[in-house]
Amino acid sequence: MSRPDDLWTRLSALTPARIGLGRAGNGLPTREVLRFGLAHAQARDAVHAPMEAAAVADAIAALGLRTLTVASRAPDRATYLRRPDYGRRLSEEGASALAAAAGPPADLALVVADGLSARAVHENAARLIAAFLPYAEAAGWRLAPVVVAEQARVALGDAIGAALQARAVAVLIGERPGLSSPDSLGIYLTFDPRPGRSDAERNCISNVREAGLQPADAAFRLSWLLGQALARGLTGIGLKDESDRALEGPEAAAALPAR
Amino acid sequence: MAYRHIVGPRTWAFADLATLMAKATPPRSGDRLAGIAAESAEECVAARWCLAEVPLSEILARPLIPYEEDDVTRLILDTHEAKAFSEIAHLTVGDFREFLLGALPETLTRIAPSVTPEIAAAVSKIMRNQDLILVARKARIVTRFRNTIGLPGTLAARLQPNHPTDDPAGITASILDGLSLGCGDAVIGINPASDSLQALGRLLHLLDDVIRRLDIPTQGCVLTHITTTIEAMNRGWPVDLPFQSIAGTQAANASFGVTLALLKEAREAAVALRRGTLGQNVMYFETGQGSALSADAHHGIDQQTLEARAYAVARAYEPLLVNTVVGFIGPEYLYDGKEIIRAALEDHFCGKLMGVPLGVDICYTNHAEADQDDMDTLLTLLGAAGCTYIMGVPGADDVMLNYQSTSFHDALYLREVLGLRRAPEFEAWLARIGLADATGSLLPGDGTPRLLAAAPGLAS
């Protein structure tokens, strides 16, 4: 039998769960109480830190894209957390701004939304869009102005996509922070966006972050799904993400953008 | 029929019983989201005054959801025991509260089959937290499969060894950790990440293997959809406890893809397997306030009353375990630590009053206004209330479901502070294998090598 310490080194490598923590009496060692406290604090901060909308918009504008900032009907974070219905609807100012900005019909509207983690947006959104642009250029997709949305839920993208006359909308949104993933971005793609779409009509790419799915990989998946969505005229349960097979198969080379 | 209460110059009126019960409910975000909560603190208390004067027989006579529309209402009324009800039929809700405060444990056992969820919910709404604790503590609900759960002075714990990709070695590592810390008498229960039949089969065999090799007097469960578990039983795989999430309306259950007939089918199939050595309580259910609203199946009824109706579904199938997952659903239903604590005590009280072996997943998400201190408070209160079981998650951090629950250490804390023992058969096993002394206290040092000595190769 191995010594206990070796045993726990080996067992701990098998799972991200907090096992082999030890005991102080019947309680947790101080180290573990503080380690947990730090993880929870980071998750809490991620939920409550406001999105730096101007900085996010600047970073996206630096990629050569037009941007527009709107807010949902939830005026603050406390209301946002209690009233998911408000987070799915545009503020009056936001609706007017979109109406004024609407240009010719587009293939895709990109929406960058704070959701439940502004940190996820700060760290991943511009990188993801930068990685996605070469695919959009290669495919010749027309992009609507990128909308930065505050106090937003996923379904706010339906109203935005409809206002911008986009064939599809991709909402890049901060996901509900886990104790060890405060920085995780989700992408929700919806074909023919309009208010009233259900979650079953969307495709999701989740866990986009440094320690998860890399933005470059997420950009490839998004472009694969968008290509399928525009060709087949649907998203959701009828469209399975088979981008892995595209990467392995002969069409992978064709799917990669010209540099 | 309208209900009225006069406070000084003002007459408060409530259009019907559903409105009255919603307005009388202690504040919570889910009822506000549904647009049915009291508009002011005074309206809430006026509703409670009014509710206290409503006879129990009137609540029984006025179903909140019509009999013709909802099979949960039909279940409640068709299985109601009129003889037991005669003992309380003459009481108002206010009288009933006082009756319960003075009742003996055997009285609670006698009336339990006659307590409808609406009656339990109504009386809970006019009770303070200490009332909810005191009455629940007197209820005696004992269930058996391979051990005895719910004896006075005991607390059980579910060992919850979840893994983000269902990796068998990772799950086994968490099981060893939990067992070495004396956790697992309620059940070793895995929430699978995958909903595939193949994944279920692997996990069922893993649990069966661990329980057999270590000869643990406990039961295993993979918390997957009941139809998948029925298929597993058809294939002869080792199912101890069929699991299902349930809710308090037919429409909400339909949104879970479950019917009362499916629950009956699963129970009968599991009983026929005869895998329980001490008893045939084979079902495991989970519930939680807000599930009906989130499924748009709430009929304008407050979330706490609907939760109690889920216990009426549970009790029809003589479950081994039922737990409310109180803070999992998020702040749009229970906003902060105060609302989560109140809801957990209400749920536990209502379940126990109705004769259901209620445990609580004491938990929260990171977007709720709650933290470990709130959970410690709730844990201690539920220990005092005689909660049947709690969850044991490694370090309180569920790395698959992404929420915080209670840990193996939390169960040890509660045992030490309140002198709570484990299921007796499990406690004897811990002593036999050299992990705990005869009183159930863990022996010093890491117990895992002792476990591995009993089942060589388990972690290899």
Interface residues (C-beta under 8 A of the other chain):
Chain A: M1 P4 L7 W8 R10 L11 S12 L14 T15 P16 A17 R18 I19 G20 L21 G22 R23 G25 N26 G27 L28 E32 F36 G37 A39 H40 A43 R44 A46 V47 L81 R82 R83 P84 D85 L116 R176 P177 G178 L179 S180 S181 P182
Chain B: S29 R32 L33 P161 N162 H163 P164 D167 A169 G170 I171 T172 A173 S174 L176 D177 L181 P331 E332 Y335 T365 N366 H367 D371 Q372 V393 P394 G395 A396 D397 V399 N402 Q404 S407 H409 L412 Y413 R415 E416 L442 G445 D446 T448 P449 L452 A453 A459
